[in-house]
Amino acid sequence: NCTNRRLCMPFLSISLGYLQTVQSKRFTGINAILDNPVTLPCEAVCPDDAKWIMFIPNTVDIAHCRRGACKVEERFQKRFAFSGDPAEGNLSLLIRSAVYNDVGSYRCSCGGNVAEVKLKVFVPTVVMARMLENVTLPCYGDTRRDAKDMQWQRDGEKILLYNHLSGTVTTGEGLENRFSLSQEAFLDGDLSLHITSVQQSDAGLYLCSIHDEFREGDPRAVLLKVEGECSNLLFYKPECYIQCCERSICPCDDVKASFV
């Protein structure tokens, strides 16, 4: 508590200035799969020198741009590269093949512009499915304490949220009838995601978390791969499309399907 108003004012000014600096930064969360490429985004027109560093868990220089010439530090040149044209404001970094120790927080700074990226690297459980099959993505966690909700994300986008207190399940647009979980199994710690009539667009990296993302499920990540496409279906009726896909004979009497 400050009783002298004059003494309080400088402290207040410093505090507000610090808050403004923090708020001007842009934070981005990026999820990567081990041994796969990933891009750390940074877009800024930079008349001054620019710099990429990792600052968590350790401070390490990654790359820099001086007078328009950009270079990745020697120890990172085998796996890191600028993915765009820095002259056009694209300072994004490409990691050609992510390793587990790439996990951390990165900062791209250019004059007064600062972009920060928190990178996570996952070694996911792989689940294979064919088009139109039903599939379950496994996830388990302790729901006996502080488990007011749980959620599933796909490629960074929230696709299902279960609120245990209200008993409601909310899914992403267009997923209401195909994505679900068992509320009864939740009480046993089973948070698995059930997908019916798998589509090619369902493929991706899925993350399961509990209690407002405070705790990760087990496994912490699932990679769904979908085999088969319907692009070779030449003739179809929209309402029969799902039934005809990947079959040599279309079951709809009034529709003829041809495959190549």
C-alpha positions in Angstrom: 0.0 0.0 0.0 1.3 3.5 -0.9 0.3 6.4 1.4 2.4 9.1 -0.3 0.7 10.0 -3.6 3.8 11.6 -5.1 5.9 8.5 -4.4 3.2 6.3 -6.0 3.0 8.2 -9.3 6.4 7.1 -10.8 5.7 3.4 -9.8 2.3 3.7 -11.5 3.8 5.1 -14.7 6.4 2.3 -14.9 3.7 -0.3 -14.3 1.4 1.0 -17.0 4.3 1.2 -19.5 5.2 -2.4 -18.8 1.6 -3.5 -19.4 1.5 -1.7 -22.7 4.7 -3.4 -23.8 3.4 -6.8 -22.9 0.0 -6.2 -24.6 1.7 -5.1 -27.9 3.2 -8.6 -28.3 1.5 -11.3 -30.3 1.5 -14.8 -28.9 0.9 -17.8 -31.1 0.7 -21.5 -30.0 2.0 -23.9 -32.5 1.8 -27.7 -32.3 4.3 -29.9 -34.2 4.6 -33.6 -34.9 8.0 -35.2 -34.3 10.1 -35.4 -37.5 7.6 -33.3 -39.4 8.1 -29.7 -40.7 6.6 -26.8 -38.9 6.5 -23.0 -39.4 7.0 -20.4 -36.7 5.1 -17.4 -38.0 6.3 -13.8 -38.0 5.1 -11.1 -40.4 6.4 -7.6 -40.1 7.9 -5.1 -42.5 11.2 -4.4 -40.9 13.4 -1.4 -41.9 15.6 -2.2 -39.0 17.5 -5.4 -38.0 15.4 -8.4 -37.1 16.2 -11.3 -34.9 14.8 -14.8 -33.9 15.7 -16.2 -30.5 14.5 -19.1 -28.3 14.1 -17.6 -24.8 12.5 -20.6 -22.9 13.9 -22.9 -21.6 17.2 -21.2 -22.5 18.2 -18.0 -24.4 19.6 -19.0 -27.8 20.1 -17.0 -31.0 18.4 -18.7 -33.9 18.6 -16.3 -36.9 19.0 -12.6 -37.8 18.5 -10.1 -40.5 20.9 -7.2 -41.0 20.5 -4.6 -43.8 18.1 -6.8 -45.6 20.4 -9.9 -45.5 19.0 -12.8 -43.4 20.9 -15.7 -42.1 20.3 -18.6 -39.8 22.9 -19.2 -37.1 25.4 -22.0 -38.2 24.3 -24.6 -35.6 20.7 -24.4 -36.8 21.3 -24.2 -40.6 20.6 -27.9 -41.3 17.0 -27.7 -40.0 16.0 -24.0 -39.9 15.4 -21.7 -42.8 13.4 -18.5 -43.6 10.2 -19.8 -45.3 9.2 -16.5 -47.0 10.7 -13.3 -48.3 11.8 -11.0 -45.5 11.9 -8.1 -47.9 8.1 -8.5 -48.2 7.5 -8.7 -44.5 7.6 -12.5 -44.1 10.1 -13.4 -41.4 8.6 -16.8 -40.7 11.0 -19.6 -39.8 10.6 -23.1 -41.2 11.9 -26.1 -39.1 12.4 -28.8 -41.7 12.1 -31.7 -39.2 11.1 -31.0 -35.6 13.0 -32.7 -32.8 11.7 -33.0 -29.3 14.1 -30.4 -27.9 12.6 -27.8 -30.2 9.9 -27.4 -27.6 10.0 -23.9 -26.1 9.1 -20.3 -26.6 10.5 -18.3 -29.5 10.6 -14.5 -30.1 10.8 -12.7 -33.5 11.7 -9.0 -32.9 11.9 -6.3 -35.5 12.1 -2.7 -34.3 9.1 -2.2 -32.0 7.3 -5.3 -33.4 7.5 -8.5 -31.3 5.9 -11.9 -32.1 6.2 -14.8 -29.7 5.6 -18.4 -30.5 5.1 -21.2 -28.0 6.0 -24.5 -29.8 5.0 -27.9 -28.6 6.3 -31.1 -30.2 4.1 -34.2 -30.0 4.8 -37.9 -30.5 1.2 -38.9 -31.2 -0.5 -42.2 -31.1 -1.5 -43.0 -34.7 -5.0 -44.2 -35.5 -5.8 -45.4 -39.1 -9.3 -45.3 -40.5 -11.0 -45.8 -43.9 -13.5 -43.4 -45.3 -17.0 -43.9 -43.8 -15.8 -46.2 -41.0 -16.5 -45.4 -37.3 -13.4 -44.8 -35.2 -12.5 -44.1 -31.6 -9.6 -41.8 -30.6 -8.4 -42.9 -27.2 -7.8 -40.5 -24.3 -7.8 -41.1 -20.5 -7.4 -38.9 -17.5 -8.2 -38.6 -13.8 -11.7 -37.0 -13.7 -12.2 -37.5 -9.9 -10.8 -34.0 -9.0 -11.0 -30.6 -10.7 -12.6 -32.0 -13.8 -15.4 -29.5 -14.5 -14.9 -30.0 -18.3 -12.8 -31.5 -21.0 -12.1 -30.7 -24.6 -10.8 -32.1 -27.9 -8.9 -30.0 -30.4 -8.0 -30.8 -34.0 -5.0 -29.0 -35.5 -5.4 -26.2 -32.9 -9.1 -25.7 -33.3 -11.6 -26.7 -30.6 -14.0 -29.3 -31.9 -15.7 -30.7 -28.8 -16.2 -29.3 -25.3 -17.9 -31.3 -22.6 -19.1 -29.4 -19.5 -19.5 -32.0 -16.7 -21.3 -29.6 -14.4 -24.1 -28.9 -16.8 -23.8 -32.2 -18.7 -23.7 -30.4 -22.1 -21.6 -31.4 -25.1 -20.7 -28.7 -27.7 -19.2 -29.6 -31.0 -17.8 -27.6 -33.9 -20.1 -26.5 -36.7 -21.2 -29.5 -38.9 -19.8 -32.1 -36.4 -22.9 -32.4 -34.2 -24.1 -35.7 -35.5 -20.7 -37.4 -35.9 -18.4 -36.4 -33.0 -19.3 -37.5 -29.5 -18.0 -38.9 -26.2 -19.6 -41.0 -23.5 -20.7 -39.0 -20.5 -20.9 -42.2 -18.4 -17.4 -43.3 -19.4 -16.2 -39.8 -18.4 -16.8 -40.8 -14.7 -14.4 -43.7 -15.2 -11.7 -41.4 -16.7 -12.4 -42.4 -20.3 -12.4 -39.3 -22.5 -12.2 -41.0 -25.9 -13.6 -39.3 -28.9 -16.0 -41.3 -31.1 -16.3 -40.3 -34.8 -18.9 -41.9 -37.1 -18.7 -42.0 -40.9 -15.1 -40.8 -41.0 -14.3 -38.2 -43.7 -11.1 -37.1 -45.3 -11.4 -33.7 -43.6 -11.3 -35.5 -40.2 -7.6 -36.3 -40.5 -5.3 -34.4 -38.3 -3.6 -34.0 -34.9 -6.0 -34.3 -32.0 -5.3 -33.1 -28.5 -7.3 -34.1 -25.4 -7.3 -31.9 -22.2 -9.1 -31.7 -18.9 -10.3 -28.8 -16.7 -9.9 -25.8 -19.0 -6.8 -27.3 -20.6 -5.1 -27.4 -17.2 -4.2 -31.1 -17.5 -3.4 -33.2 -20.6 -5.0 -36.5 -21.3 -3.2 -39.8 -21.9 -2.1 -40.2 -24.7 -1.6 -36.4 -25.0 -2.0 -36.5 -28.8 -3.6 -38.7 -31.4 -2.9 -38.5 -35.1 -5.8 -39.6 -37.2 -4.9 -40.8 -40.7 -7.8 -41.4 -43.2 -7.3 -43.8 -46.1 -9.3 -43.6 -49.4 -10.8 -40.6 -51.3 -14.0 -40.1 -53.2 -12.5 -38.0 -55.9 -12.8 -40.8 -58.4 -16.6 -40.9 -58.1 -17.7 -39.5 -61.5 -21.5 -39.6 -61.2 -23.4 -39.4 -58.0 -26.5 -38.0 -56.4 -25.8 -35.9 -53.3 -27.9 -37.9 -50.9 -26.3 -41.1 -52.1 -22.7 -39.9 -52.1 -21.7 -41.3 -48.8 -23.2 -44.7 -49.6 -21.6 -44.8 -53.1 -18.1 -43.7 -52.0 -15.5 -46.3 -52.5 -17.9 -49.0 -53.8 -17.9 -50.4 -57.2 -21.7 -50.5 -57.3 -23.8 -47.7 -55.9 -26.6 -49.0 -53.6 -29.0 -46.2 -54.7 -31.3 -47.6 -57.4 -31.7 -44.4 -59.3 -28.0 -43.5 -59.4 -25.2 -44.8 -61.5 -21.7 -44.6 -60.2 -18.5 -45.0 -62.2 -15.0 -45.3 -60.8 -11.6 -44.9 -62.4 
